[in-house]
Amino acid sequence: MPKNIVTTEALQERMTANAFNNWMGMKIQELSEDQIVVEIKWRAEMMSNPKAKVTHGGILGAVIDAVADFMIAAKVGIPVPTVDLRIDYHRAAMPGDLRCVGKIVRLGGTNSVAEAYVYDGDDKLIASGRGTYFTAAAKSKD
């Protein structure tokens, strides 16, 4: 797999330039050639049901999409459009910060595939997903 062409600092700046990612408190904890680890600060506004106190599935899906995309961005230089996204929910996310790990499955010239896994504070898998991203868009920005 090609080396990362973007620094952690530059990627973090790009990630939080997106107001929604910034609102979610996304912070890159680790960036290697093989994976990205992002912490998400939990907020009460993320609840889908205040009585059950569970995090909305849309938040989890957005985190998976962003983290998978930013792992690809580390390789191609910029975030690229999502073509397709599949999310699996494994258990309810209770209040508390989350950790999401993103990995590239295939880096291609036109489309790329990446996966991401969301874990709670007890390291339990909450949700996972796989997305296809239009990496040809990065070439047009050169």
C-alpha positions in Angstrom: 0.0 0.0 0.0 1.3 3.5 -0.8 2.6 5.6 2.0 0.4 8.4 3.5 1.0 11.6 1.6 -0.8 13.8 4.2 0.4 14.5 7.7 -1.8 13.7 10.7 -2.0 17.5 11.5 -3.1 18.4 7.9 -5.6 15.6 7.9 -7.0 16.7 11.3 -7.3 20.2 10.0 -9.2 19.0 7.0 -11.4 16.7 9.0 -12.6 19.4 11.4 -13.0 22.0 8.7 -16.2 20.1 8.1 -18.6 21.6 10.7 -20.4 18.3 11.3 -17.2 16.5 12.0 -16.1 19.3 14.2 -19.4 19.2 16.1 -18.8 15.4 16.7 -15.5 16.2 18.2 -13.5 14.0 15.9 -9.9 13.8 16.8 -7.2 11.7 15.1 -5.5 9.6 17.7 -3.3 7.5 15.4 -2.5 7.5 11.7 -0.3 4.8 10.2 0.1 3.4 6.7 -2.4 0.8 7.6 -5.1 2.5 9.7 -6.5 5.6 11.2 -7.9 5.8 14.7 -10.3 8.6 15.5 -11.9 9.5 18.9 -15.4 10.9 18.9 -16.5 13.0 21.9 -20.0 12.0 22.9 -22.7 14.7 23.3 -26.2 14.5 24.6 -27.5 15.8 21.3 -26.4 12.5 19.7 -29.1 10.5 21.4 -31.9 9.1 19.3 -34.1 8.4 22.4 -33.4 10.3 25.6 -35.2 7.7 27.7 -33.1 4.8 26.3 -30.0 7.0 26.1 -28.7 5.4 23.0 -26.7 7.1 20.2 -28.5 7.7 17.0 -27.6 5.3 14.2 -27.1 8.2 11.8 -24.3 9.5 14.0 -22.6 6.1 13.8 -23.0 5.9 10.1 -21.6 9.4 9.6 -18.6 8.4 11.8 -17.9 5.3 9.7 -18.2 7.2 6.5 -15.9 10.0 7.6 -13.2 7.8 9.1 -13.1 5.4 6.1 -13.0 8.4 3.7 -10.2 10.1 5.7 -8.1 6.9 5.6 -8.3 7.1 1.9 -7.6 10.9 2.0 -4.3 10.1 3.8 -3.3 8.2 0.7 -4.7 10.4 -2.1 -4.4 13.8 -0.5 -8.0 14.9 -0.1 -11.4 13.4 1.1 -13.3 12.0 -1.9 -17.0 11.5 -2.6 -18.8 8.4 -1.2 -20.3 6.2 -3.9 -21.8 3.5 -1.7 -22.0 2.8 2.0 -23.1 -0.1 4.1 -23.5 0.0 7.8 -24.0 -2.9 10.3 -25.2 -2.1 13.8 -24.0 -4.7 16.4 -25.2 -3.2 19.7 -26.6 0.0 21.1 -24.0 2.8 21.8 -24.6 4.1 25.3 -23.4 7.6 26.4 -19.7 7.8 26.2 -16.9 8.6 23.9 -16.4 6.3 20.9 -13.3 5.2 18.9 -13.4 4.4 15.2 -10.7 2.5 13.3 -10.5 2.9 9.5 -8.7 0.6 7.1 -8.3 0.5 3.3 -9.5 -2.7 1.6 -8.5 -1.6 -1.9 -7.0 1.6 -3.2 -7.9 2.1 -6.8 -7.5 4.8 -9.4 -11.2 5.3 -10.0 -12.9 3.8 -6.9 -11.5 2.7 -3.6 -13.0 0.6 -0.7 -12.4 1.2 3.0 -13.9 -0.2 6.2 -14.4 1.3 9.6 -15.3 -0.1 13.0 -16.8 1.9 15.9 -16.0 0.8 19.5 -17.3 2.0 22.8 -15.2 2.8 25.9 -15.2 -0.9 26.9 -13.8 -1.8 23.5 -17.0 -3.5 22.4 -17.9 -3.3 18.7 -20.9 -1.0 18.2 -21.1 -0.7 14.4 -19.1 -1.4 11.3 -19.3 -0.5 7.7 -17.7 -0.5 4.3 -17.8 2.2 1.7 -16.8 2.8 -1.9 -15.2 6.1 -2.6 -14.6 7.9 -5.9 -10.8 8.3 -5.8 -10.7 9.6 -9.4 -11.9 12.9 -7.9 -8.5 13.3 -6.2 -6.8 13.2 -9.6 -8.9 16.0 -11.0 -7.8 18.3 -8.1 -4.1 18.0 -9.1 
